[in-house]
Amino acid sequence: MRYLSYPFFKLLIAFVIGIVIATFFKVQSMFIYGLLSSSLCLLAITIFFKGWSKPFKWLGSLSVIVLFVSLGFWRVQQEQFLPENHYVNQGLIGSEAVIELELYEQLASNQFNDRYYARVRNVNATQSTGNVLVLFKTTDSLEFTLGHKLWVYDDINLPSNARNPGDFNYAKYLEGINVHGQIYIDKNKILKQELPKSSDLSFFIKVRKRLETALYSSEMSKQPIAMIEALLLGQRKHLDKEITVSFRKAGVIHILALSGLHVGIILLIIEFLTRPLQRWNSYGAYLQTIVILIVLWSFALMTGMSPSIMRAVTMFSFVAIGMTLSRRTNTYFSLMLSAIVLLLINPRLIFNVGFQLSYAAVFAIVTLQPLFKSLWFPRNRVLRFLFSIFTVTLAAQIGVAPISLFYFHQFPLGFLIGNMVLLPALPMFLAASILMMGLLVVCGNAFKLDVLLNFILEWVIDFIHKVGSWDFLLIEHVYLELWQVILLYFILYGTALFVSPVLSRSKKERLIPIKPNNFLHLSLFSVLLCLVISTISTLTKDSKVLILHQAAGSAISVYNNHRAQVFTDFYKMTENRDSITWNRLRWIEPHRERKVLRDSLHYDLKINDLEIVIIKEDGFYRKTYNQPIVLLTQSARVNLERLINEVRPTLIIADGSNYRSNFITWESTCLKYNIPFINTYEEGAVELSY
């Protein structure tokens, strides 16, 4: 296992380091271009003196590493500059305007909204550009198709960021896929709409529509059709939420998410069907690769070129080329080169959850699966095949586990059961679904293949629902810090690379001890560092008051080393929404590893010398307070000037339960009296010491 010596591995690491540094620290343009120029000059010098002496070789390696670090700086800087006619640069955030939108991707609906991605074409009859997340109320029951144009009178807002500690930063996620705003559209805000003309649709979109029409003309029921749409067309819009939840709990959600797994299977199917081309002439292998690439990218275009499909097709395009070149190191080579290409196109991908999971899974399969397979070699072909599926699944899940826990805070132990049943059959499902849709398009008759698929997919749905209902197989509420994720990967791969030389030898040779290598030292050092940081963080916990951001209610958390007490006022919420909101607040970062109690939020709160006055909708407060902190909630009807004169607050905070229009008035009043003002929409949760 010598991939650490591969040049592309070193270049990828250098490039990623450059991207991360430039993202979190401002790097001046002069420094970037100076670094690029100097590294190129050094590289040219070392190429000229190649072979003269070792110092020039070392200098050449250093200049290449510096070049890729500076390339990371440069790409991040380029991505930060949006076009002049981008709606963000036109000052349109938060301002109502007539906006022309074109829907280009439909997302799965949630409990409250139907969701789409759209391109901004015009704003107030001025040409504009940029992508937005568009949300319609599910209660409005609006139906749109891709390519649908809408003219609306509304405002574009910034997506929500992590306003409470530990919240998912949705704004960063959308920025990673080049979406910089969101717009909530009520039915009465739609001024005009226009169906896409057939002539405006691309060939691949027409093909997808034809396939969808054929699919719905089959004898299959609703949810099996929705599964085939997800498996082959990348559309999960018609899948019931319960099915998605069951697949997630069972640890097989990747089956429904059109990504690397499906593209890899399609690659194998095409490779099998085009093998006769290899025997055609001396260029047959190259012709086969061209056909594979054409089919893969046509498939990507037909499914809408979603970011996950683009990543997967790019990755497996390099794999296909590597297979043709018959490189012994083609898997690692293809993996590293595809990552570099994707990050050159969009450096934000390094922070994209899907990108991280895809590469973590493939890297783990390539690295860990051979180690697992070396432990047992069944003579029976069926057992060997099943054991291979088992090792691939285990390696992939181990590889993605730290990232999954970091983002989703849960780990499904049922993944082995679900994957052992579904993965062996998935290629047959995909092949049969492709054949069925082809028959429906060409002949208008699937010859009962649709009936057979319907029976099988309904059984799959029931089986996964059963596995997902076993709550004891789902580990929830596990929270990791970023440093813990990094150290876990050091421990994992350090251990794997240490034992690899042992497992690659015969069983007799494995009994012979080997000298500990640097990878063992890396693992042990990572374990020690993890224990030290955990101990320090436990000992340094202190007592805080946190004014939380909550859109439809108010919440204050008071916590110390061992416990937290959360005061809430969610009186306007339904019982279901109250439960969902409380569950989210219960697991924000300060509440983890603490005993959490819930209490009602009244008109004042006193903790030691800290006094907080809560002004609610009715505007009530007592005049006997002396220099407290004031929290304005529920769009309080209060004369702020009178309140300032009567209680003399040291700080005024407005939380997310207020109308945003109130903030301007309140802030100007506070400015007039030289009182600090904070609103949690902009600043997020406010931390106070007591």
N, C-alpha and C positions, 0 to 999 in steps of 0.2 A: 504494500500500500504506500506508494511513493508520490501521491498526488500533491503533497505539500511542496515538492520540488518543481512542480509544473509551472512554467512561466505565467500561464494565464491565471493560476490561482493567486500568485503574488500580485499580478496586475489588477485583478478584481479587488483584492483586499485594499490595495493602494487607492483605487478609484472610489471605493466605498468610504474610506477614511476621509478623502477629499470632500465627498458629498456631505457627510455627517458634520465635519468641521464647518463647512460653508453654510450649512443650514442653521446651526445654532450660534455661530459667531460671525460677525460682519467682517468680511475679507475685502480689502480695498482693491479696486480694479488695477491700480498701478502695480500692486504686489502680485496679483494673479498673472498679468501679462509679463512682468519681469521674471517670475518663476517659470512660466512657459518658455520664454525666450532663452533663459539661461540653461534650462534642462535640454532644450533642443540643440543648443550650441555644444554643450558637453557631450551629448549623444553623437553629434557629427564628428567631434574630435576623437572620441573613442572608436568610432567606426573607421576613421582614417588610420589610427594607430593600432588597429585590431591585430592581436597576436604578438605584439611587441613585448608586453609584460603583464603580469597579473594585476598590478595597480590600475591599468587602463581597463581591464575587464571588470574589476570591482566598480570603477568609476562609471562604466557603461551601465551596469546593473542599477547603480544608485540613480543615474540620470533618468532611466526608464521609470523607476518607481516614483521619482519626483514629478516626472512628466504626467503620470496618471493621477497623482494627487492633485496637481494643478488643473488637470482636465476636469476633475470632480468639482473644484472651486468654480471653474469657468461655466460648466453646465448648470450649476445651481444659480449662478448669477444671471445667466441667460433666461432661465425659467421664471425668475422673479420679475422680469419686465413683461407686462401684458401689453398687447397692442393699444395704440392710442384710442381706437374706436371701441375698445372693450367697455362694457357697461360699468365696470368698476371705476375705470379712468374717466368716464363721462359724468361721474358724480351722481349716479342714479340710485345708489343704495339708500333705501328708506324713503324715497320720493315717489309719489304716485305719478304714473305716466301711462300713455297708450303704448303697449308693448306687443310686438309681433313675435310669436313663438312658433317653432316647428318641433314637434315631438319626434325623438329619434330612438328612444328605448323605453320600454315599459318594465317597471319593477314589480315585485310581488307586493300586493296591498297589505297594509297592516290593519289594526283594529279600527283606526279612525280615518285613514286616508288611502286613496288610490294614488300611486306615485309614478312619475315619469321623469326622464331626463329630456331636456329640450334645448334647442339652439335659439339664442336671441338674434333676430334678424333686423328689427328696426325698433327704435324708441322715439316716440313723438315725431314720426316720419323721418327720423335721422338714422342712417345706416349704423348698425351696432353689431357687436359680436360677443361671443362668450356662451358658456353652457350654464344652465340652471337646473336645480331640482324643483319640479312642479308637483304640488300636492292638491288634490281635489277631495272634498269630503265624500266619504263612501255613501252617506245618506243622500247626496245629490244624484247618485246613480247615473253618472255620465259615462258614455262609452266613446273611446277614441281609438284610432288606428295609428300605426307608425307612419310618419309623414304628414299627419294632420296639422294644419296651420290654425293658430288661434290669435285673435286680436283681443287683448284684455286691458282693462283700466285698473291697474293695481301697482303695488310697489315690490321691489326685490329687496330681500333682507339677507343679512349675513347668517349662515348656518350657526347653530349653537356650538360653542366650544365646551371644554371641560369646566363648567362654572362651579361645580362642587369637587373637592379633592377626590380623585379616583374615578370621576365620570369619564365615559368614552368621549374623546374629542372628535365629534362628528365633522366639524369644520376642517380639521386636518385630513380626515379620511377623504372628504369630497375634494379638497385641494389636490390630493394625490391622484385623482382621476380627472383633474382639470375642470372641476365644477366649483364656482366661487360664490354662488348665491342660491337662495331658495325663494319660492313664491307660493303663497297659499291663495288659491283662486276659488272664490265663491261663485256659484252658478250665475248670479246676477251681475258679476263683474265681466263676464264674457260678452264682448261687443259683437264679435263676428267669428265664424269658423268656416274652414274650407277643407273639404276632403282632398287627399292627395290625388292628383291626376295620374292615370296609368302611365302616361308618357314620362312623368317625372321620376318614376320609381326605377331603381337600378334592376338589372337583369336578375341579380341574386335575390333581391327582395321579392320580385315577382315569382321566382321559383319557390321561395319560402311560403308565400301566400297560397300558391297552387298546392303545395304539400299540406298546408293547414286545412285547406278546403277539402282535399281528398281524405285527410285523416278524420275529419268530422262527418264525412259521408259513410264511414265504415260502421260496422255493427258493434263497435266497442262502446263501453259506458264512459261516463264523464271523467272519472279519476284516472283510469288507465290511459285515456287519451292525453290527459294533463301530464302524466308521467313520461309518455313518449315525447311530448313537446319539450319537457325539461331535458330528457336524455339526448335528444338529437337536434332540437332547434333552439335550445338555450332559453326557452320561455317557461317561467314558473308561475305565470300570472293566474292560471286556472287551478293550481294545486290548492287543496284545502289546507288551511293553517294547521289543522290537527295532524295531517300527514307529514308536513314539514317538521313539526315538533317531535313526532315519533321517530323520524329518521335521525334527527339531531340527538335525541336521547339515546338511541341505539348505536350512535357513533358511526353512522353510514350516510351522513348528509352529503358527503362528497359524491355519492352516487347521483344525486339530483342536481348538483351544481356542475354544470357543463364546464369542464376544465381539463387538466392534464391527463387524468385517468381515461376519459373518453377519447381524447385526441390520440393518446398512446395506443388504445385498442384499435381505433380507426386506422392508425398508421400500420399496425400489424396486419389488419385485414387487407389493406391496399397492397402492402408488401407481399402478402401471400398470393393475391390475385394477379400481381404483375411479375411474378417470378419468371414466367416464360420469356419475358423481354431480355432477361440476363443471357439467355442462350441464343438470342437473335444474331448478334455479331459482337465484335470486340467493344463496341460502345453501348451494349445493351444495359449494363449496370447504370451508366450515366442517364440513359433514356428512362430507365425505371425511376431513378431519383427525381428527374424532372416531372414525370407523371405524378409521383407521390406529392411533390411540393405543390403542383397545380391543384390537386384534389384537396390537400390540407387547407390551402389559402382560400379556395372556393368555398369550402365548408365554413371557414372563419367569416367570410363575407356574407354568406347566407344566414348565419346566426347573428349577424349584426355587429361583428367585430367588438364584442365586449372586451374589457381589459383582461379578464381571466382567459378568454379564448385567444386573444392576441399573444399573451405571454406563453400559453401552452403551445400554440402553433409555431411560434418563433423557436421555442426550446426544441420541439421535436423536428423542426426543419433542420436544425443543426445536427440532431441525432441521425436523421435520414442521410445527411451528407456524410457524417462520420461512418455510417454503415457502408456507404459506397466506397469510401476511401480505405475501408478495412483497417482503420487505425486501431492499434491495441489499446490505446488510451482514449478511444473515441467518446466514451460516456462522460468522463471528467472533462475532457476537452470541450465537448458539445455543451455541457452544463455551464462551464465557466464563460465560454465565448458568448453563449446566448444571453447570460446575465449581463455581461459587459455591453452588448448591443442594446438590450432593453433599457439599461440605465443611461446609456448615451442618448437614447430617444427621449426618455422621461426619467430624470434622476429622482423624482419624488416617489417612484415605485419602491425604493428601498424602505419606505415607511408604510407601504401598503400591506395590509394583513394578508391578502390573497397571494401576493408576490412572495412574502416571507414563508407562508405555509407551503406553497408549491415547491420552492427550492429546498426547504427544510425536509420535506417528504422525499423528494427524489434523491437528495444528497444522503439521507439516512438509508434509503433502500440500497443505493450503490455501495455504501460503506459498511452498513451493519448486516444486511441480509446474507452476504457471503460468510460472515462469521457464524450466524445462526445455522446456516445450511451445513457448515462443516461439522456440527455437533452430531448429526445423524444422517445417514444416507440409506433410506428404505430401498429394498430391492424391488418391491412391488411398484409398478408404474403409477397406479392410482394413488397409493399412499405417498409416493414421491411428489406427485402433482399437488395433492392436498397439503403436504408439508411445505412445499414451495409457496403456495398461497398463504399459508399460516405465517411463514417467515417474512414474506413481503409486507403483510398487514402489520405484523408486530414491529418490524423495522420502521415503517412509515409512521405508526402511531407514537413510537418512542421519539422519533425525530421531531414531530410536531407538538408533542405534549407540553414542553415549556412555553412555546408561543401560544398554544390554545389556552393554557391556564392563565397566562398574562392578560390576554384579551377577553376571554369568555368565562374564566373562573370556574370551569367545570371540566370533568374528564369522564367520558362514558366507558365503563368497563365492558359493556356489551359489544364493543366493536369487533371482537374476535368472532362472536356468534354470527352477527350480521354479515361481516365480510366473508366468512367461510362459506356462507350460503349464497351470497349475491355475486361475489367476484368471479367464481368459476363460471357462472351462468351469464354474466354481463356481456361478454363478446357475442354469445348466441342471441341475447335479447336485442343487442344493437343490430346485428346482421339481419335478424328476422324482421325488425322494425323497418330497416332500410328496404328490404325486399318487399314488405307489405305495402309501404308507401309508393314504391316504384310500380307495383302491380295496380294499385288504385289509380295512379296517374295515367298509366299506359292503357290498362284494360278496363278500369272502372270496377274491377272485381278482385278481391283479395283471396278468393278460393278458400274461404274459411280460416285463413291464417290469422285474420283479425279476431275471430272467435277464440282461437287457441291462445293468442297473446293476451286477450282480455282475461281469460281464465287464469293464466299464469301471473299476470300483474296484480290482479285482485288478491291472489293468494299471497304475493309478496307484500302488498300493503297490509294485509291482516297479520302476517308473520312479524313484520317490523313493528307494527302497532303493539303486538304482544311483547316483543323484546323491550320496546321503549317504555312499556308500562311497569317494568320491573325496576322500581325506584332504588332498590338496593345496589343496582349496577351503575348508578349515576353518582359520582362524587361531585358535590357542588360547593360553592363559596370557598374556593381555594384561590388565594390572591398572592401573586408574586410581584416583586419589584424588578425593574429592568436589570439591575446588577445581579439579582438572583438568576434571571434567565441566562445572562451571559456566562455566569459561573457554572450553571448546570450544564451548558453546552461544553464548556471546557472539561468538566468532570466526565461527561458522557463520551466525547470523542477522544479525550486523553486516555481514558480506560480502554476504549475500543482499539486505538492505535497501539497501546501497550500489549494487549493480549493477542493482537492479530498475528504476530510472528509465531506465537505458541499454537494457535488454532490452525495455522496453515501447515503444521508439521504432522507427522504420523502420531498415532495414539501413544506409541512407546516413547517417541521423542518429546511428547508433551510433559512427561514426568521429569525431564531434565530442566532444572531451574535456569532462567535466563537472567542476564544482568539488567537491572532496572534502567529503563531509558528515560529520556527527557519527558516523554508523554506521561509516564507514571508520576514524575515530579510535578508536572503541570496539574494533574488530577488532585494529588494530595495537597498541593498549595492552594488550589481552588476550594477544596473542602475546608481547609483551615481558615482561609479568608472569609468564606461564607459564615462560619461560626463566629469569627471575631466581629464582623459587621453586624450580625444579628444581635449579639450580646450588647454591643455599644448602642444600637438603636433602641433596645429594650430599656437600658439604664438611663437614656437621655429623654424619655417621654416626659412631658410636662403637662400642666393644666391649662386648658384653653376654652374659650367660648367661640362658637362658630355660627354666624348668621348665614344660614343656607339659602341658596337660590332655589326657589320653587315657583313655577309659573302659575299655579292655581291654588295657592295656599301659602302658609308661612311656617317656618321651622327654625328653631334655635337648638344647637347642640352644646351641651356643657359636659366636658370630659376631662378625666385625669388619667393616672397610670393604669387603672384597672377597670373603670366603668365609665359609661356615658349615659347621660339623661337627655332625651330629645323631647323638646316641647313643640307641639304641632297644633295648627288650627286649619283643618281641611273641611270645614263645615259645608262648603259648597260642592264637595266631591260626592260622587256616588260611592256606594260601598265597594264596588269592584275597583274603581280608580284609586280610592283611598288605600286599598290593599296593595295595589301595584306600586303606588308612590312610596308607601312606607317600606316595602321590601327593597326598593332602590336606595332609599336613604339609610336603611338599616345597614347596608353593606358598603357605604362610602368609606374611603380610606381611614379616617380617624376612628371609625367604629369597629374596624376589624380587630380581632383578638381582645376585644373588651366586652364586658357584659353591658347590654344596651337595654335601657328602660324607656318607656314612652309615657308622656304626661301631656296635659292640655296647656295650651299657651293662653295666658290671661292678659291683663292690661299692663302688668309690670313684672320684672324679673330682677332679683337681687342676688348676686353671688359675691360674697365677701364685700369688698369696697366698690365693686362694679355694679352700677344700677342702669337697667335698660327699661325705657318707657315704650310700650307698644301702642301705637295709635292705629285703631282699626277703622272700618268703614264708617262707624257712627261718629268718629272724631273725638271720643271721650278721653279725657286724661285729668289727673288731679294737678292742682297748681302748687302742691307742697314739695315737688321734687326739686333737688338742687344740683344743677350741672350734671344731668345724666346723659346717657346716649339714647337718642330717639330712633325708633324703628317705625317707618311709615309702611303700612300694609293695606291691602284691599282697596286701593284708591281712596284713602282716608279723606273725608270731607272736613278739613281743618284749616283754620287761618294760621298759616305757618309763621307769619310775623308776630302774631300775638303769642303763639306758643314759644317762640324764641325769647321774647321779652319776659314771659312768665316763668319758664323753667331753666333758661340759660343753658342749653345743651352744649356739650363739647364736640359732639359728632352727630350728624343726621344720616341715616341709612334708609334707602328705599329698596324693598325686595321685589321679587318677580311677580307678586300678586297685584301690582299696580299697573294701570294703563301707562304706556310709555309716554303719552302726551303730557302726563303730569310732571315728568322729570325735568323738562325745560323750565317750567315755572318754579318748581322747588329749588332747582340748582341756582337760578338767578337770585332768588330770595336769600339763599345761604351765602352766595357770593357778596350780596349787599351787606350782610351782617358779619362777614368774615368767619363763617362757620363751615368746616369741612363737610362735603356732601359726597356720598358714594351710592351708586345704584348697582345692584348685583347683576343686571343685564350686561353691563360693560365690564365690571370688575370681578364678577363671580362672587363666591362665598367670602365673607369678611371675617377675618380671624382677630380675636381680642384676647388679651391675657388677663388673668385674674389672680 
